[in-house]
Amino acid sequence: MGKLSSFSSKKSKKKSKELCPNLENLNLAGNRLIDIENLETLMKLTILDLSHNGLTAPTFLSLGNISILNICGNQISSLKPVGRLLGLMTLNASKNEVEDIEETAHLNRLPMLTEIDFSENPIAQKLDYRTQVLARVPRRAQELIVSH
C-alpha cells in the first residue's frame, strides 16, 4: 500500500501550484493508496476519483471545489469529512464499510448534492435504507437521487 504525498514540503506545494494550476480532474483510481495528503494545493480541482484504493477515512478532503467525488471500493466507514465539501454534487461511496445510517446525516450540510451511491455498503442492506438516508438529509431530500 502506498501514500500519496508528492506535495509534502512547502517548496513542493509551491511547485505543484506552478505545475498544475489548472488541474480540474484527477484520477488516482486503483493505486492501492492508503492516505492522500496536500491536495488542497489544487485549487481548481473539481473531479476527484480515488476509487479502488486502500483508504479507510476521507481525512484528505479539504477541497471546497470538488463537485464529483468517487471513493468507491475503499474501506471508508465515516462520512464526516465529506460534509465539508460544500460544492459536492455527486458522491459515489459504493463498496465501502459504511455501517451506521447516522453517517449519512453529515451529507445534510451539502447544499448542491444531487446524487449519492451507497450500494454494497452494510447500510444498503438495512430495510428501507433509501428512505432512512433521505430522512437524514432533509435539506436535499426533494432533489437527491439515492442509488441502491
N, C-alpha and C positions, 0 to 999 in steps of 0.2 A: 504494500500500500504506500502511496506517496502523499506528499504535501505540496500544494502549490503555493509558493511564497516567492515568486520571481521578482516581486517589487518590495523586498524586505527592508532595504536600507533607505534613508532619506534620499540619497543620491539615485538609487534605483527607482524610487517613486517618482522623482522629478523626471528621470529619463523615460519612464513608462508614459507619462503625460506627453512628453515630446514625441515618442514613437507612435503612440496610439491615441492621439487626442480626439479623434472622431470615431473610435470604435463603438459600434452600436449593437453588434451581435457577437456573442462569444459562446462557442460550443466546446465544452470540456467533457462531453459525454464519454463514458466508458474508459476512463483513465485510471481507475482504481484509486482515486484521491480520497483521503480521509480528512483533509482540512483545506480550507481556502482562506487566504489572507490578502489584504490590501487591494481588493477590487474597487474600493472606494475612489481610487485614483482615476478610474474610467468613468468620467462624469457623463458621457453621452450614451452609456450602455443601457439599452432598453430590452434586449432579449438575452436571457442567460439560460443555457442548457447545462445542467450539472447532473444529468441522469446517469444511472448505472455506474455509480462510484461507490465509495465506502463511507459516505458522510453519515454521521449519527445525529448531528444537530445543525440547524441552519444559522450558526453563530456568525457566519460570514456576511449576513445580509444587513448591510447598512447603506444600500444603494437606493436612493429615492426615485430614480428614473426608471427602474425596472418595470416593464409593463407585462412581460411574458416570462414566467419562471417555470422551468421544468426540473423538478427534483425527483422524478420517478426512479424507482429501483435503487433506493438507498436504504438506510436503516434509521430514518428520522422518526422520532416519536413526539416531538414537541413542535408546535406551530407558532409559539410566542414571537420569535424574531420576525416571522413573516408579516406580522401585524404592523411592522414599521415601514413596509413598502407601500406607501400611500398611493403610488401610481400604478400598482399592480392591477391588471385586468384579467389575466389568465394564470391559473396555478394548476400544474399537473404534479400532484403529490401521490400518485398511484404507486403501488408496490413498495410501501414503506411500512413502518411499525406503529402507526397512529392507532392507539387503543382507546384512549379516553375521548369521548364525544365532546367534552368540555374544551378540548384543544381547539375546536373549530370556532369557538367564541372569539378568539384572537382576530379572526378574519372580519369581524364586525367593524373594525376600525378602518377598513379599506373602502374608500368612497367610490372607487371605479371598478371594483371586482365584478366580473360578469360570468366567469366560468371557473369551476373547480372540479378536480377529479381525485377522488379518494379510493378508487377501485383497488381491490386486492390489498387493502389495509384491514386490520382487525375491526375497525369501526364499521366498515362496509358490510360486515356480517350481522350487525345488530338489526333487530326488527325495525323496519320503517326508518332506517338511518337517514335517508334523504330529508324526510320531514324534520327529524331531530336536528340535522345540520342547519336547515333553513330557520328553525326556531332560534338558533343561536346567533344568527346573522340577520336580525330583523330589519336593519337599515338597507340591506341589499336583497331581501327575500323576493321582492317582486321581479327583479331583473336577473337574478342569479340562476345559472344552469348548474346543477349538481349531477355529474356523471356517476354512473354506478357500474 
